Amino acid sequence: MQKEEPLLSIYEYFFEGGTNNTFVFETNANILHGVTFKPSEYIIPNKVYSNSIFEMTIEVLFIPDGVKLYPDKIIPPTIATIIKDFFHKIHQPILMYICDSSDNKQLVRHRKFNQWFEEFADSKLAKTEFIFVDNFQKRFPVSLFLEINHPFREEILKLFFEEADHFQNNK
């Protein structure tokens, strides 16, 4: 009888670092994923917060020939763990996530990401969101994450929505 391999709760990942604070992990199908946290002071133009604002990107870095992407139940808890790790590495970060829209599947990604967040989120994180609509009526979901006990939480949220309204009204 062949011994079954134990199920992983998350994929092993490593912090590559760099300017974009990159984390990398490889799936059982040898697909390489990256999660980056790019400094993005433009999101909330306020000098007090400029060193704490990051834009998160989740991307496939490498797919072996002949391998297709498929739903992988280990990816969501891995990404959630990476986000928690990032929040431990950086003091009181403000994190923004914009769903990729290059293939018009941003609303599906947004729904999937929200499911992941609800299932795996740390109770210490708060999430707020809005949908940006461009001149062509294309919808872009945007989420903002910060610690619930962030000392400037209310002010940051107010500035975030002011910037979102300003951006939306001046497109």
C-alpha positions as CSV (number, residue, x, y, z in Angstrom):
1,M,0.0,0.0,0.0
2,Q,1.4,3.4,-1.0
3,K,1.6,5.9,1.8
4,E,-0.4,9.1,1.1
5,E,1.4,12.4,1.2
6,P,0.1,14.6,4.0
7,L,-2.0,17.6,2.9
8,L,-0.3,20.9,3.1
9,S,-2.1,23.7,5.0
10,I,0.0,26.3,3.1
11,Y,2.8,26.2,0.6
12,E,6.2,26.9,1.8
13,Y,7.2,30.5,0.7
14,F,10.1,32.7,1.0
15,F,10.6,36.4,1.3
16,E,12.7,37.5,-1.7
17,G,12.6,41.2,-0.5
18,G,13.6,43.9,-2.9
19,T,12.0,47.2,-3.6
20,N,8.6,45.6,-3.9
21,N,8.8,43.3,-0.9
22,T,8.3,40.1,-2.9
23,F,7.2,36.8,-1.5
24,V,7.4,33.7,-3.7
25,F,5.9,30.2,-3.5
26,E,5.6,27.2,-5.8
27,T,2.5,25.0,-6.0
28,N,2.4,21.2,-6.3
29,A,2.1,21.6,-10.0
30,N,5.4,23.6,-10.1
31,I,3.6,26.9,-10.8
32,L,5.5,29.8,-9.3
33,H,3.5,32.6,-7.7
34,G,4.6,36.0,-6.5
35,V,2.9,38.3,-4.0
36,T,4.4,41.8,-4.0
37,F,3.9,44.8,-1.7
38,K,5.0,47.8,-3.8
39,P,5.5,51.1,-1.9
40,S,2.7,53.4,-3.3
41,E,2.7,56.7,-1.5
42,Y,0.5,58.2,-4.3
43,I,-2.6,56.3,-3.0
44,I,-3.1,58.7,0.0
45,P,-1.0,61.8,-0.6
46,N,-0.2,62.5,3.0
47,K,3.5,62.7,4.2
48,V,2.6,61.1,7.5
49,Y,1.5,57.9,5.8
50,S,3.6,57.9,2.7
51,N,6.1,55.3,4.0
52,S,3.4,53.0,5.1
53,I,1.3,52.6,1.9
54,F,1.7,49.5,-0.3
55,E,-0.1,48.1,-3.3
56,M,-0.4,44.3,-3.3
57,T,-0.1,42.3,-6.5
58,I,-0.7,38.6,-6.8
59,E,0.7,37.1,-10.0
60,V,1.7,33.9,-11.7
61,L,5.5,34.1,-12.3
62,F,6.0,30.8,-14.1
63,I,3.9,28.0,-15.5
64,P,5.8,24.9,-16.8
65,D,5.1,23.8,-20.4
66,G,2.0,21.7,-20.6
67,V,0.7,22.7,-17.2
68,K,-2.6,24.5,-16.9
69,L,-3.8,26.7,-14.1
70,Y,-6.5,25.1,-12.0
71,P,-8.2,25.9,-8.7
72,D,-5.8,25.1,-5.9
73,K,-7.2,25.1,-2.3
74,I,-3.7,25.6,-0.8
75,I,-3.2,29.0,-2.6
76,P,-5.7,31.1,-0.6
77,P,-4.4,30.2,2.9
78,T,-0.8,30.7,1.6
79,I,-1.6,34.2,0.4
80,A,-3.4,35.0,3.6
81,T,-0.3,33.8,5.6
82,I,1.9,36.0,3.4
83,I,-0.3,39.0,4.0
84,K,-0.1,38.4,7.8
85,D,3.6,38.0,7.5
86,F,3.9,41.3,5.7
87,F,1.8,43.0,8.4
88,H,4.3,41.6,10.9
89,K,7.3,42.8,8.9
90,I,6.1,46.4,8.4
91,H,4.9,48.7,11.2
92,Q,1.2,49.5,10.7
93,P,1.1,49.2,6.9
94,I,-1.8,50.5,4.7
95,L,-2.4,48.0,2.0
96,M,-4.3,48.4,-1.3
97,Y,-5.4,45.7,-3.7
98,I,-6.7,46.4,-7.2
99,C,-7.9,43.3,-9.0
100,D,-6.2,42.8,-12.4
101,S,-8.4,43.8,-15.3
102,S,-6.2,42.8,-18.3
103,D,-8.6,40.0,-19.2
104,N,-11.8,41.6,-18.0
105,K,-12.1,39.1,-15.1
106,Q,-11.5,41.6,-12.3
107,L,-15.0,41.2,-10.8
108,V,-14.5,37.4,-10.6
109,R,-11.1,37.9,-9.0
110,H,-12.6,40.4,-6.6
111,R,-15.4,38.0,-5.6
112,K,-12.8,35.2,-5.1
113,F,-10.5,37.4,-3.1
114,N,-13.3,38.4,-0.8
115,Q,-14.1,34.8,-0.2
116,W,-10.5,34.2,0.6
117,F,-10.4,37.2,2.9
118,E,-13.6,36.0,4.8
119,E,-12.3,32.5,5.2
120,F,-8.6,33.2,6.1
121,A,-8.4,36.8,7.3
122,D,-6.8,37.7,10.5
123,S,-9.4,39.3,12.9
124,K,-6.9,42.1,13.4
125,L,-7.3,43.4,9.8
126,A,-10.1,45.6,8.5
127,K,-11.0,45.8,4.9
128,T,-12.9,48.5,3.0
129,E,-13.5,48.7,-0.7
130,F,-15.0,50.7,-3.5
131,I,-15.6,50.1,-7.2
132,F,-13.9,52.5,-9.5
133,V,-15.7,53.0,-12.9
134,D,-13.6,54.3,-15.8
135,N,-14.7,56.4,-18.8
136,F,-15.7,53.1,-20.7
137,Q,-17.9,52.0,-17.7
138,K,-15.3,49.3,-16.9
139,R,-15.5,48.4,-13.2
140,F,-12.3,48.1,-11.1
141,P,-12.7,46.7,-7.5
142,V,-10.3,48.3,-5.0
143,S,-9.8,47.1,-1.5
144,L,-7.9,48.8,1.4
145,F,-6.6,46.8,4.4
146,L,-5.2,48.1,7.6
147,E,-5.1,47.0,11.2
148,I,-8.3,47.4,13.1
149,N,-6.4,49.1,15.9
150,H,-4.4,51.4,13.6
151,P,-4.2,54.8,15.5
152,F,-5.1,56.8,12.4
153,R,-7.6,54.3,11.0
154,E,-10.6,56.7,10.7
155,E,-8.4,59.5,9.2
156,I,-6.9,57.1,6.7
157,L,-10.3,55.8,5.6
158,K,-11.6,59.3,5.2
159,L,-8.5,60.3,3.1
160,F,-8.8,57.1,1.0
161,F,-12.4,57.7,0.1
162,E,-11.7,61.4,-0.6
163,E,-9.0,60.3,-3.0
164,A,-11.2,57.7,-4.5
165,D,-14.0,60.3,-5.1
166,H,-11.5,62.8,-6.5
167,F,-10.1,60.2,-8.8
168,Q,-13.6,59.0,-9.9
169,N,-14.8,62.5,-10.6
170,N,-11.7,63.6,-12.5
171,K,-11.4,60.6,-14.8
